[in-house]
Protein backbone atom coordinates (compact mmCIF):
# COMPACT_ATOMS: atom_id res chain seq x y z
CA UNK A 1 0.00 0.00 0.00
CA UNK A 2 1.35 3.48 -0.82
CA UNK A 3 2.75 5.39 2.14
CA UNK A 4 0.68 8.47 1.25
CA UNK A 5 -2.95 8.70 0.23
CA UNK A 6 -4.81 11.34 -1.73
CA UNK A 7 -7.13 13.88 -0.16
CA UNK A 8 -10.21 14.71 -2.22
CA UNK A 9 -12.49 17.69 -1.79
CA UNK A 10 -15.44 18.54 -4.05
CA UNK A 11 -15.75 22.01 -5.57
CA UNK A 12 -19.48 22.70 -5.35
CA UNK A 13 -20.19 26.41 -5.99
CA UNK A 14 -21.14 26.50 -8.74
CA UNK A 15 -21.75 22.77 -8.85
CA UNK A 16 -19.52 22.72 -11.92
CA UNK A 17 -17.12 25.41 -13.08
CA UNK A 18 -17.69 24.42 -16.69
CA UNK A 19 -19.88 26.97 -18.47
CA UNK A 20 -21.77 24.29 -20.40
CA UNK A 21 -22.45 21.96 -17.45
CA UNK A 22 -26.08 22.97 -16.92
CA UNK A 23 -26.90 22.23 -20.57
CA UNK A 24 -25.37 18.73 -20.72
CA UNK A 25 -27.94 15.99 -21.46
CA UNK A 26 -29.31 14.52 -18.23
CA UNK A 27 -27.94 17.34 -16.07
CA UNK A 28 -29.94 19.32 -13.54
CA UNK A 29 -30.07 22.90 -14.91
CA UNK A 30 -31.04 24.25 -11.47
CA UNK A 31 -28.54 22.16 -9.48
CA UNK A 32 -26.74 25.22 -8.10
CA UNK A 33 -29.90 26.46 -6.39
CA UNK A 34 -31.82 23.27 -5.58
CA UNK A 35 -31.53 22.02 -1.99
CA UNK A 36 -32.81 18.50 -2.75
CA UNK A 37 -30.14 18.03 -5.41
CA UNK A 38 -27.41 19.45 -3.19
CA UNK A 39 -28.41 17.12 -0.34
CA UNK A 40 -28.12 14.14 -2.67
CA UNK A 41 -24.73 15.33 -3.94
CA UNK A 42 -23.16 15.73 -0.49
CA UNK A 43 -24.54 12.40 0.71
CA UNK A 44 -23.00 10.64 -2.30
CA UNK A 45 -19.70 12.39 -1.62
CA UNK A 46 -19.80 11.34 2.02
CA UNK A 47 -20.54 7.73 1.01
CA UNK A 48 -17.42 7.93 -1.18
CA UNK A 49 -15.41 9.21 1.84
CA UNK A 50 -14.51 12.61 0.38
CA UNK A 51 -12.66 14.90 2.78
CA UNK A 52 -14.87 17.94 2.22
CA UNK A 53 -17.64 19.69 0.31
CA UNK A 54 -16.19 23.07 -0.73
CA UNK A 55 -18.38 26.14 -1.30
CA UNK A 56 -16.78 29.06 -3.10
CA UNK A 57 -18.71 32.32 -3.15
CA UNK A 58 -19.31 35.53 -5.08
CA UNK A 59 -20.40 38.82 -3.52
CA UNK A 60 -21.66 40.21 -6.83
CA UNK A 61 -22.94 39.06 -10.18
CA UNK A 62 -19.77 38.43 -12.17
CA UNK A 63 -18.41 41.30 -14.22
CA UNK A 64 -18.67 39.92 -17.73
CA UNK A 65 -20.51 41.06 -20.88
CA UNK A 66 -24.27 40.56 -20.65
CA UNK A 67 -24.19 38.26 -23.68
CA UNK A 68 -21.90 35.92 -21.75
CA UNK A 69 -23.50 36.51 -18.36
CA UNK A 70 -26.95 35.46 -19.52
CA UNK A 71 -25.53 32.02 -20.34
CA UNK A 72 -23.83 31.54 -16.97
CA UNK A 73 -25.16 29.25 -14.24
CA UNK A 74 -23.21 31.16 -11.59
CA UNK A 75 -25.75 34.00 -11.35
CA UNK A 76 -27.63 32.53 -8.41
CA UNK A 77 -26.48 30.39 -5.51
CA UNK A 78 -27.24 29.82 -1.85
CA UNK A 79 -25.29 31.81 0.70
CA UNK A 80 -22.63 29.30 1.86
CA UNK A 81 -23.19 29.38 5.63
CA UNK A 82 -26.94 28.96 5.31
CA UNK A 83 -26.54 26.02 2.96
CA UNK A 84 -23.74 24.29 4.86
CA UNK A 85 -25.62 24.64 8.15
CA UNK A 86 -28.52 22.80 6.54
CA UNK A 87 -26.26 20.16 4.98
CA UNK A 88 -24.50 19.60 8.30
CA UNK A 89 -27.73 18.09 9.57
CA UNK A 90 -28.01 15.48 6.79
CA UNK A 91 -24.36 14.32 6.99
CA UNK A 92 -22.07 12.99 9.71
CA UNK A 93 -18.45 12.97 8.54
CA UNK A 94 -17.72 15.02 5.43
CA UNK A 95 -16.05 18.40 5.92
CA UNK A 96 -17.90 21.65 5.18
CA UNK A 97 -15.73 24.39 3.67
CA UNK A 98 -17.05 27.89 3.00
CA UNK A 99 -15.53 30.99 1.46
CA UNK A 100 -15.71 34.23 3.46
CA UNK A 101 -14.16 37.52 2.42
CA UNK A 102 -11.72 39.46 4.56
CA UNK A 103 -12.32 42.56 2.43
CA UNK A 104 -16.09 42.92 2.76
CA UNK A 105 -16.84 41.40 6.15
CA UNK A 106 -15.77 41.84 9.78
CA UNK A 107 -13.62 39.45 11.84
CA UNK A 108 -16.18 39.08 14.60
CA UNK A 109 -18.89 38.02 12.15
CA UNK A 110 -16.67 35.44 10.47
CA UNK A 111 -15.27 34.06 13.72
CA UNK A 112 -18.77 33.62 15.11
CA UNK A 113 -20.22 32.01 11.97
CA UNK A 114 -17.42 29.48 11.56
CA UNK A 115 -17.38 28.62 15.26
CA UNK A 116 -21.13 28.03 15.06
CA UNK A 117 -20.80 25.82 11.97
CA UNK A 118 -18.02 23.86 13.64
CA UNK A 119 -20.22 23.17 16.66
CA UNK A 120 -23.32 22.39 14.57
CA UNK A 121 -21.37 19.89 12.48
CA UNK A 122 -19.36 18.28 15.26
CA UNK A 123 -16.03 19.65 14.05
CA UNK A 124 -16.24 19.70 10.25
CA UNK A 125 -15.93 23.39 9.32
CA UNK A 126 -13.25 25.04 7.16
CA UNK A 127 -12.75 28.71 6.28
CA UNK A 128 -11.54 29.56 2.77
CA UNK A 129 -9.87 32.96 3.19
CA UNK A 130 -10.35 35.21 0.17
CA UNK A 131 -9.70 38.88 -0.43
CA UNK A 132 -12.39 39.14 -3.17
CA UNK A 133 -11.01 39.78 -6.63
CA UNK A 134 -14.22 40.79 -8.41
CA UNK A 135 -14.28 44.63 -8.55
CA UNK A 136 -18.08 44.63 -8.89
CA UNK A 137 -18.29 43.48 -5.25
CA UNK A 138 -17.17 46.88 -3.99
CA UNK A 139 -20.35 48.49 -5.27
CA UNK A 140 -22.44 46.23 -3.07
CA UNK A 141 -20.62 47.38 0.05
CA UNK A 142 -20.69 51.15 -0.20
CA UNK A 143 -17.51 51.63 -2.26
CA UNK A 144 -17.14 53.03 -5.75
CA UNK A 145 -13.69 51.52 -6.21
CA UNK A 146 -12.33 48.05 -5.43
CA UNK A 147 -9.75 47.90 -2.64
CA UNK A 148 -6.21 47.68 -4.07
CA UNK A 149 -4.55 44.25 -4.17
CA UNK A 150 -1.81 45.03 -1.65
CA UNK A 151 -4.23 46.62 0.78
CA UNK A 152 -6.55 43.60 0.56
CA UNK A 153 -3.76 41.21 1.49
CA UNK A 154 -2.46 43.40 4.31
CA UNK A 155 -5.95 43.42 5.82
CA UNK A 156 -6.32 39.66 5.25
CA UNK A 157 -3.16 38.84 7.21
CA UNK A 158 -4.28 40.89 10.21
CA UNK A 159 -7.83 39.57 9.80
CA UNK A 160 -6.57 35.98 10.20
CA UNK A 161 -4.82 36.87 13.45
CA UNK A 162 -7.98 38.46 14.82
CA UNK A 163 -10.32 35.61 13.84
CA UNK A 164 -8.06 32.90 15.26
CA UNK A 165 -7.56 35.01 18.38
CA UNK A 166 -11.32 35.24 18.82
CA UNK A 167 -11.64 31.46 18.44
CA UNK A 168 -9.24 31.21 21.40
CA UNK A 169 -11.41 33.46 23.60
CA UNK A 170 -12.23 30.59 25.95
CA UNK A 171 -10.20 27.67 27.21
CA UNK A 172 -11.56 24.30 26.12
CA UNK A 173 -12.75 23.60 29.66
CA UNK A 174 -14.07 27.10 30.44
CA UNK A 175 -17.74 26.11 30.50
CA UNK A 176 -18.14 24.08 33.68
CA UNK A 177 -21.97 24.46 33.97
CA UNK A 178 -22.05 23.51 37.65
CA UNK A 179 -25.72 23.59 38.58
CA UNK A 180 -24.98 22.96 42.29
CA UNK A 181 -22.82 26.07 42.69
CA UNK A 182 -24.56 28.11 40.02
CA UNK A 183 -21.32 28.73 38.11
CA UNK A 184 -21.78 28.45 34.35
CA UNK A 185 -18.22 29.27 33.23
CA UNK A 186 -14.87 30.09 34.80
CA UNK A 187 -14.02 33.79 34.15
CA UNK A 188 -10.34 32.97 34.61
CA UNK A 189 -10.54 30.92 31.42
CA UNK A 190 -11.88 33.73 29.26
CA UNK A 191 -9.49 35.95 27.27
CA UNK A 192 -10.31 39.46 26.05
CA UNK A 193 -8.42 39.90 22.77
CA UNK A 194 -8.50 43.72 22.66
CA UNK A 195 -6.83 43.81 19.23
CA UNK A 196 -5.71 47.22 17.98
CA UNK A 197 -3.93 46.98 14.65
CA UNK A 198 -3.27 48.96 11.49
CA UNK A 199 -6.49 47.75 9.83
CA UNK A 200 -8.72 46.41 12.59
CA UNK A 201 -9.87 47.11 16.14
CA UNK A 202 -11.71 44.23 17.84
CA UNK A 203 -12.14 43.87 21.58
CA UNK A 204 -13.72 40.42 22.01
CA UNK A 205 -14.18 37.94 23.53
CA UNK A 206 -16.22 35.85 21.10
CA UNK A 207 -19.63 34.95 22.53
CA UNK A 208 -19.40 31.25 21.68
CA UNK A 209 -17.34 28.39 23.07
CA UNK A 210 -14.06 27.45 21.40
CA UNK A 211 -14.71 25.47 18.18
CA UNK A 212 -14.71 21.69 18.33
CA UNK A 213 -11.56 21.58 16.17
CA UNK A 214 -9.90 24.38 18.15
CA UNK A 215 -9.94 26.34 14.92
CA UNK A 216 -11.86 25.40 11.78
CA UNK A 217 -9.44 24.31 9.05
CA UNK A 218 -7.90 27.27 7.20
CA UNK A 219 -8.05 27.18 3.37
CA UNK A 220 -6.45 29.75 1.08
CA UNK A 221 -6.63 30.14 -2.69
CA UNK A 222 -4.33 32.98 -3.76
CA UNK A 223 -1.49 32.29 -6.20
CA UNK A 224 0.03 35.76 -6.51
CA UNK A 225 3.20 36.55 -4.59
CA UNK A 226 1.11 37.98 -1.75
CA UNK A 227 -1.29 35.05 -1.95
CA UNK A 228 1.47 32.45 -1.74
CA UNK A 229 2.99 34.16 1.28
CA UNK A 230 -0.38 34.38 3.02
CA UNK A 231 -0.92 30.68 2.31
CA UNK A 232 2.51 29.78 3.66
CA UNK A 233 1.90 31.69 6.89
CA UNK A 234 -1.72 30.74 7.53
CA UNK A 235 -3.22 28.03 5.31
CA UNK A 236 -3.64 24.37 6.13
CA UNK A 237 -5.18 23.61 2.73
CA UNK A 238 -4.21 25.45 -0.47
CA UNK A 239 -6.74 25.49 -3.31
CA UNK A 240 -4.79 26.29 -6.48
CA UNK A 241 -4.91 25.91 -10.25
CA UNK A 242 -1.65 24.76 -11.87
CA UNK A 243 -2.15 23.58 -15.45
CA UNK A 244 0.42 20.78 -15.62
CA UNK A 245 2.65 18.53 -13.54
CA UNK A 246 5.76 20.67 -13.92
CA UNK A 247 4.02 23.86 -12.83
CA UNK A 248 2.32 22.05 -9.97
CA UNK A 249 5.62 20.68 -8.64
CA UNK A 250 7.12 24.17 -8.65
CA UNK A 251 4.10 25.65 -6.85
CA UNK A 252 4.06 22.78 -4.33
CA UNK A 253 7.76 23.23 -3.50
CA UNK A 254 7.43 27.02 -3.30
CA UNK A 255 4.51 27.11 -0.86
CA UNK A 256 5.81 24.27 1.31
CA UNK A 257 9.25 25.89 1.39
CA UNK A 258 7.75 29.21 2.44
CA UNK A 259 5.75 27.43 5.17
CA UNK A 260 8.91 25.86 6.59
CA UNK A 261 10.65 29.25 6.47
CA UNK A 262 7.72 30.66 8.45
CA UNK A 263 8.33 28.05 11.16
CA UNK A 264 5.54 25.70 10.17
CA UNK A 265 5.50 21.98 9.43
CA UNK A 266 5.78 21.01 5.75
CA UNK A 267 3.07 18.39 6.23
CA UNK A 268 0.81 20.94 7.91
CA UNK A 269 -0.05 22.45 4.52
CA UNK A 270 -2.02 20.31 2.05
CA UNK A 271 -1.86 21.37 -1.61
CA UNK A 272 -5.09 20.43 -3.45
CA UNK A 273 -5.21 21.71 -7.06
CA UNK A 274 -8.53 22.07 -8.83
CA UNK A 275 -8.99 19.34 -11.45
CA UNK A 276 -11.86 18.67 -13.84
CA UNK A 277 -12.46 14.91 -13.89
CA UNK A 278 -14.25 13.23 -16.81
CA UNK A 279 -14.60 9.45 -16.65
CA UNK A 280 -15.39 7.34 -19.71
CA UNK A 281 -15.61 3.69 -20.74
CA UNK A 282 -12.41 4.32 -22.70
CA UNK A 283 -10.04 7.25 -23.10
CA UNK A 284 -11.68 7.98 -26.45
CA UNK A 285 -15.14 7.92 -24.85
CA UNK A 286 -14.02 10.34 -22.13
CA UNK A 287 -12.53 12.70 -24.71
CA UNK A 288 -15.76 12.55 -26.68
CA UNK A 289 -17.65 13.57 -23.53
CA UNK A 290 -15.26 16.49 -23.12
CA UNK A 291 -15.82 17.64 -26.69
CA UNK A 292 -19.60 17.30 -26.29
CA UNK A 293 -19.49 19.32 -23.08
CA UNK A 294 -17.30 22.01 -24.63
CA UNK A 295 -19.65 22.23 -27.64
CA UNK A 296 -22.37 23.56 -25.31
CA UNK A 297 -20.42 26.78 -24.75
CA UNK A 298 -21.88 29.48 -27.01
CA UNK A 299 -19.37 30.50 -29.69
CA UNK A 300 -19.72 34.25 -29.11
CA UNK A 301 -18.67 33.81 -25.49
CA UNK A 302 -16.04 31.22 -26.36
CA UNK A 303 -14.21 33.24 -28.99
CA UNK A 304 -13.92 36.16 -26.58
CA UNK A 305 -12.22 33.85 -24.06
CA UNK A 306 -9.86 32.52 -26.73
CA UNK A 307 -8.96 36.08 -27.75
CA UNK A 308 -8.00 36.86 -24.15
CA UNK A 309 -5.84 33.72 -23.95
CA UNK A 310 -4.09 34.54 -27.24
CA UNK A 311 -3.75 38.23 -26.49
CA UNK A 312 -5.19 39.00 -29.93
CA UNK A 313 -8.56 39.13 -31.67
CA UNK A 314 -9.48 35.60 -32.78
CA UNK A 315 -12.91 36.46 -34.18
CA UNK A 316 -11.64 36.52 -37.77
CA UNK A 317 -10.26 32.97 -37.74
CA UNK A 318 -12.09 30.18 -39.57
CA UNK A 319 -14.13 28.56 -36.76
CA UNK A 320 -13.88 25.11 -38.29
CA UNK A 321 -10.27 25.39 -39.40
CA UNK A 322 -7.01 24.91 -37.54
CA UNK A 323 -5.52 27.67 -35.41
CA UNK A 324 -2.91 29.60 -37.43
CA UNK A 325 0.71 28.77 -36.63
CA UNK A 326 2.16 30.84 -33.79
CA UNK A 327 4.31 32.94 -36.10
CA UNK A 328 1.21 33.76 -38.19
CA UNK A 329 -0.83 35.04 -35.25
CA UNK A 330 -1.28 38.80 -34.76
CA UNK A 331 1.43 40.43 -32.60
CA UNK A 332 0.69 40.79 -28.89
CA UNK A 333 2.00 42.50 -25.78
CA UNK A 334 0.21 39.94 -23.61
CA UNK A 335 1.73 36.79 -22.09
CA UNK A 336 3.71 34.81 -24.67
CA UNK A 337 3.67 31.85 -22.29
CA UNK A 338 -0.13 31.89 -22.31
CA UNK A 339 -0.18 32.08 -26.12
CA UNK A 340 2.30 29.23 -26.46
CA UNK A 341 0.12 27.10 -24.20
CA UNK A 342 -2.91 27.73 -26.40
CA UNK A 343 -1.01 26.79 -29.55
CA UNK A 344 0.37 23.63 -27.93
CA UNK A 345 -3.10 22.53 -26.76
CA UNK A 346 -4.51 23.01 -30.27
CA UNK A 347 -1.68 20.97 -31.76
CA UNK A 348 -1.67 18.20 -29.15
CA UNK A 349 -5.42 17.53 -29.42
CA UNK A 350 -5.98 18.54 -33.03
CA UNK A 351 -8.65 21.07 -32.06
CA UNK A 352 -10.34 23.42 -34.48
CA UNK A 353 -10.63 27.11 -33.62
CA UNK A 354 -14.23 26.50 -32.52
CA UNK A 355 -13.28 23.58 -30.27
CA UNK A 356 -10.32 25.49 -28.85
CA UNK A 357 -12.47 28.54 -28.13
CA UNK A 358 -15.12 26.39 -26.45
CA UNK A 359 -12.41 24.80 -24.30
CA UNK A 360 -11.27 28.21 -23.08
CA UNK A 361 -14.85 29.42 -22.71
CA UNK A 362 -15.84 26.33 -20.73
CA UNK A 363 -13.01 25.16 -18.45
CA UNK A 364 -9.38 25.43 -19.46
CA UNK A 365 -7.67 24.35 -16.25
CA UNK A 366 -6.14 21.05 -15.21
CA UNK A 367 -8.23 18.07 -16.34
CA UNK A 368 -8.04 14.31 -15.98
CA UNK A 369 -9.94 12.75 -18.89
CA UNK A 370 -9.93 8.98 -19.24
CA UNK A 371 -10.95 5.70 -17.65
CA UNK A 372 -10.93 5.07 -13.89
CA UNK A 373 -7.65 3.22 -14.38
CA UNK A 374 -5.85 5.92 -16.39
CA UNK A 375 -7.05 8.74 -14.13
CA UNK A 376 -6.07 6.84 -10.97
CA UNK A 377 -2.63 6.26 -12.46
CA UNK A 378 -2.20 9.98 -13.28
CA UNK A 379 -3.35 11.05 -9.84
CA UNK A 380 -0.89 8.63 -8.28
CA UNK A 381 1.93 10.20 -10.28
CA UNK A 382 1.00 13.67 -8.99
CA UNK A 383 1.06 12.36 -5.42
CA UNK A 384 4.38 10.53 -5.82
CA UNK A 385 6.03 13.40 -7.69
CA UNK A 386 5.08 15.89 -4.94
CA UNK A 387 2.90 17.95 -7.24
CA UNK A 388 -0.11 17.70 -4.94
CA UNK A 389 -1.46 16.10 -1.79
CA UNK A 390 -4.76 15.40 -3.53
CA UNK A 391 -7.27 17.31 -5.61
CA UNK A 392 -10.21 19.64 -5.44
CA UNK A 393 -12.45 17.81 -7.87
CA UNK A 394 -14.45 19.81 -10.39
CA UNK A 395 -17.33 17.82 -11.86
CA UNK A 396 -18.09 18.24 -15.58
CA UNK A 397 -21.86 17.91 -15.15
CA UNK A 398 -24.24 16.67 -12.45
CA UNK A 399 -25.45 14.22 -11.38
CA UNK A 400 -23.72 11.83 -13.83
CA UNK A 401 -20.26 13.36 -13.60
CA UNK A 402 -20.35 13.15 -9.81
CA UNK A 403 -21.63 9.56 -9.95
CA UNK A 404 -18.80 8.63 -12.33
CA UNK A 405 -16.23 9.90 -9.83
CA UNK A 406 -17.79 8.51 -6.66
CA UNK A 407 -18.91 5.14 -8.05
CA UNK A 408 -16.16 4.39 -10.58
CA UNK A 409 -13.00 6.42 -9.94
CA UNK A 410 -12.99 6.29 -6.13
CA UNK A 411 -13.22 2.46 -6.01
CA UNK A 412 -10.23 2.27 -8.38
CA UNK A 413 -8.25 4.68 -6.18
CA UNK A 414 -9.18 2.56 -3.16
CA UNK A 415 -8.14 -0.65 -4.95
CA UNK A 416 -4.71 0.89 -5.51
CA UNK A 417 -4.44 2.04 -1.88
CA UNK A 418 -4.45 5.68 -2.96
CA UNK A 419 -7.61 6.67 -1.07
CA UNK A 420 -9.25 5.73 2.21
CA UNK A 421 -11.75 2.90 2.46
CA UNK A 422 -13.41 4.44 5.53
CA UNK A 423 -13.20 7.60 7.58
CA UNK A 424 -10.92 7.01 10.56
CA UNK A 425 -11.97 10.14 12.44
CA UNK A 426 -14.96 12.41 12.83
CA UNK A 427 -13.52 15.89 12.29
CA UNK A 428 -12.17 17.49 9.13
CA UNK A 429 -8.78 17.94 10.80
CA UNK A 430 -8.68 14.20 11.41
CA UNK A 431 -9.57 13.47 7.76
CA UNK A 432 -6.72 15.73 6.61
CA UNK A 433 -4.19 14.56 9.18
CA UNK A 434 -3.92 18.03 10.72
CA UNK A 435 -3.26 18.68 14.42
CA UNK A 436 -5.73 20.50 16.64
CA UNK A 437 -4.26 23.96 17.36
CA UNK A 438 -3.31 24.74 20.93
CA UNK A 439 -5.07 27.69 22.51
CA UNK A 440 -2.55 30.53 22.36
CA UNK A 441 -3.86 32.03 25.62
CA UNK A 442 -4.49 28.91 27.71
CA UNK A 443 -2.01 26.03 27.82
N, C-alpha and C positions, 0 to 999 in steps of 0.2 A: 504494500500500500504506500502511495506517495507520502512523504513526510508532511507536506503542506496540502491544504485543501482550499478550493475556491470559496470566496464569499460572493453571494448573488443578491443584489437588491433589484427591485422592479421600479422603473421610472413610470409613474402613473398620472402625471399632470402636464400636458394632456395624456390621455391613455396611450396614445402613440404620437411620437414627434413627427412621423411622416405625414406630409400634407394630404396625401391621397387616402389615408387609412380609413376614414369614415365612409368612403365611397366603394371600398373593396367588397366584392360579392360576399354576402353572408355576414358582413360586419354590422355592428350596432351603431348607426349614425349618431345617436344621442348618448353614447357610452360615457362621455366626459361629464355628463350632468344627469346621470340616472343612478340613483342610490341602489336599486335592486341589482343592476349590472355590476356596480362597484363592489357590493357585498360578495357577489359570486366570484369576482376576480380575486379579491384578497383571500377568500377562503381556499381557492385553488392554489394560490401561491403559498399559503401556510401549509397545505397538505403536501406541497412539494418541498417544504422546509427552507424556503427563501429566508434570508436574513431580515429583509425589511421591505416595506411598501413605501416608496419615496414620492412625496408630493412637492413638486416645484410650485411656483406661484408667480402671478403677474399682478401688479397694482394698477394697471391701465390696459385698455385695449391696445394691442401692439401697433407701433407706428410703422405701418406699411401702406402702400397705395390701396385705395378702396377696392380696386379691381381684384387685388390679391387678397385683401382682408375678407371680402365677402365669401371667399372660398375656404377660409380657415376654420378649423374646428376648435381653435383655442380661444374663441371670443367669450365663451361662457364656461365657468367651472365653479365648483363649490369652494368656499373659503376653507383652506386646509385644516385648521384646528377644529372647525365644526364637523367636517367630514371624518377626520381621524378619531375624534371623540366618539362618534357614532360607531365607526368600524372597530374601535377597541372593545366594544361590547359584543361583537359577533366573532371575535378571534381570541386566542389564548397565548400565542407564542410569538408571532411575527412582529418585527419591529415596525414602528410608525414614525416616519421621518417627514418633517414639514419645513418648508422654507419660511423664514421671517426676516424682514429687512431691517438692517441697522440704520438705514438712512431715513426711513419714513415711519419709524415706530420709536417707542421709548423702552429703555431697559427694564423698567419695572413691569410693564405690560408683558413683555416677552418672557421674563423670568417666571412670572406668575402663571402664564398660559402653559409653558412647557413643564413646569413643576406639576401643574394640575393634570396634564396629559400623562405624565409619568406615573402619578398615583392612580389615575383611572385605569391605566393599562397594566398595572403591576410591574412597571419598570421597562417599558418598551419604547420610550420616546427618544427622538433625535432632532436636533436643531440644525438645519442647513443655513449657515450664515451667508447672507448676500448683502451687497451694497446697492443693489438695484441699478441695472444698466440702462433700462428703457427711459429716455428723457421725457416721454409723455407722462410718466408717473408723477413728476414734480407738479404738474398742473392739477392733480387731484389732491394735493396736500399744501395748497396755499402758496406755491412758488411758481414764478414765471420761467425760471431757468433751473435746469438740472444741476445738482451739486457736483462740483468738479471731482474728477477721479481720485486725485490725491487726498482731497478733503474727506471723501467718502471712506477711504481706507483708514485714514487717521482716526475717524470717529469709530469705525468698526473695531479697531484694536482696543480702544478704551471701552467700548460697549461690551465686548467679551469679558473684560475684567470685571465690569460692574455686574453683569448678569450672573457670572459664576460666583461672584462675591455674595450676591443676594441668595443664590441657592444654598450657600453656606451660613445663612442667618441663624440657623438652629443646629445644635449638636443632634446627632442621630437619636440620642436618648433623652432629648429635652422634654418631650411630652409624657409625663409620668402618669397623669390622669388618676390620681389617688383620691378615690371617692371618700375614704375614711377621714383624711385630713383636709379635704377640700382644695388640694393643690393640683391644678391642671397641668402646669408646666413649670420647669425650673428656670427662673429668670437669669441665673448664673450661666445658663447654657444658651443664651440668646445673644447674638452679636449685632450691634448697630454699625452698618457699613460706613455711613457718613462720607461718601465719596465726593471729592471736589477736584475735578480734573479740568483739562483744557476745553473739553467738549461737553462734559456732562456733570451734573450735580444731583446726586441721589442719596438720600439719607438711609432708607431702610429702617428696620429689617423687613424682609418679605413676610407677608401674612399667610404663609403656608409652610407646612413641615418640609424638611429637607427631602428632595426627590428620592424615590426608591433606589435609583442607580447612583445616588450621590449627586451627580450631574447627568442630565440627558446626554447622549452621545453627540459630539460636535462634528458637524459635516461642513465642508467648505468647498466652493466650486470655482474660485478664481484661478486663472492661468497667467495673468500678467505678472510682472515682477513683484508688484505689491501684493497680488493675490497669492503667489507662491510663498512669499514670506509670511503672510498671515496664516496660510495653511500650515507651514512648518512650525509656527509658534503656538497654534491653537487647535488645529483640526485633528480628529481621530479617524475620520474618513474623508478622502478627497475624491470628489466627483469631477472628472476631467474628460477631455475629448481629443486624445491623440488619434491621428489617422492611420498610423502603421506601427509595426513592432519596434522599429528603430527609434522613432520619435517617442514612443511610450517608454522605452528603456531609459532614454535620456531624461524624460520628465520624472520618472520613478526615482532615479538616482539623485536628481537635483533636489526634489522635495524631501526625500529621506535624509539626504546629506545635510540639508538646512535644519531639519528637525534635530539631528544629532548635535549640530553646532549650537542649537538653542537649548541643549541640555536635556533633550527628550529621548526616549527609547525609539530606535528605528522601527521596531515591531509595533509601536504604539500608534502608528499612522498607517491606515489601510488605503491603498490606491485602487479605486474602482472606476475605470473608464466606462463611459457610455458606449454601448455596442448594440446595434440593430441585429437581431437574430431571426433569420428566415430558414425554416426547416423544410426540407423536401424529401420525396421518396428517393431521389437521386440528386447529384449536384446540378444536373441539367434542369431537373424539375424545380429545384429551389431558385435557380437563376431565372427560370421562366416566371415564377411567382414574383420575383423582384421586378422584372420588366413589366409585368402586368400591373403591379402596384404603382410603379413610376409612371405608367401611361395615364393614370388617373389624375395626374397633376396638370392643370390647364396650361397650355403652351404659352399664353401671354405672360403668366406669372413665372413660368419656368425659364423662358428666355431672358427675362430680367435678372434672374438669379445667376444664370450662366454668364451674362455680361459682367456682373460684379466679380465673379470668380476669375474671369479672363482679364479684367481691367480694360475692356474694350467692348464696343457695341456689337453684339452678336446677332442682332435682329435681321441683318441682311444675308446671313448664311442660308444655304439650302437646308431646310429642316430635315429632309430625308437623305441628305448626302453626308459625307464624312467631314469632320472638322478639318479646316485647312491646316497645313503643316505649321509648326510654331513660327518659322521664319516668314510665313506668309500672313500671319495675323497682324492686325493693326498695331502700331507702336503703343506702349503703355508706360506710365509712371508708377503703376501699381506693383504689387508683389510679383516678381518674376518666379519665385518659388511656387506661389499659388497657381500661376499660369502653367508652369511646367507640370504640376500635378494634374491639372485638368487634361492637358494633352496626353499625358501618360495613361490616365484612366481611359480616355477615348481609344487609344491604341491597344491597350491591354485587353479590353472587352469588346472591341470592334463596334463601338456605339455610334449611331448617327447623331447629328446635331440635336435632333428632337429628343432622342433617348438620353443624351448627355445633359441637356437642359432640364429634362424631367427628373434626372437624378439629383441635380443641384437644387431644383425647386422642391424636391420631396424630402430626402434625407441623404446628405453627402458625407456623413461621418463614418467612423469605423463600423464595419458590418461583417458578420459571420454568416455566410450563405452556403448551405450544403446539407448533408445528411447528419443525423445525430452523431454518427461516428466521426465524420470529418470535422464537424464543429467542436466536438469534445477533444479531438486531437489538437486542433488549433488553440483552444483555450488552455490546454495543458502546457503547450509550448510557451504561451505568455506567462503562465505561472512559473515555470521552470527557468525561464530567461529573465526573470525579475523585471517584467514589463508591467505587471499588475498583480494585485492580491485577489482579484476576482473582477466582476463586471457589474455595472448598472445596466440591466437589460432593458432595451427599448423594443417593444413589440411592434411588428409591422402592421397588424390589424387585429381586432378583437371581436369575438372571443377566440377564433381559430388559431391565431398566432400565439396567443398565450397558452392555449391547450397544447400546441406543438412543442413548446418549450417545457412545460411542466410534465407532460405525459410521455414525451419521447426523448428530449434532450437530457433532462435531469436524470432519468433512469440510466442513461448511458454514462453520464458523469459519475453516478454512484457506482456503477459496475466497475469503472476504472479506479475507484477510490479517490476521485477528485472532488467529491461533494458529499456532505453528511447524509447518512441514512435516516437519522432522527435528530431532533434537537436534544442537546445535552444540558441545557440550562433553560431558564425562564425569562431572563432579561436580554435586551439587545446587546448589552456589554458582554454578556456570557456568549452569545452567538458569535460575536466578533473577536472574542479572545482579548478583550480590553479590561484593564483593572478598574475597580471602583475608586474614584478619586477620594483622597483623604480630605477631611474638612480642614481648610487652611487656618481656621480660628480655634478649632477644638481638636486636640489630639486624641 
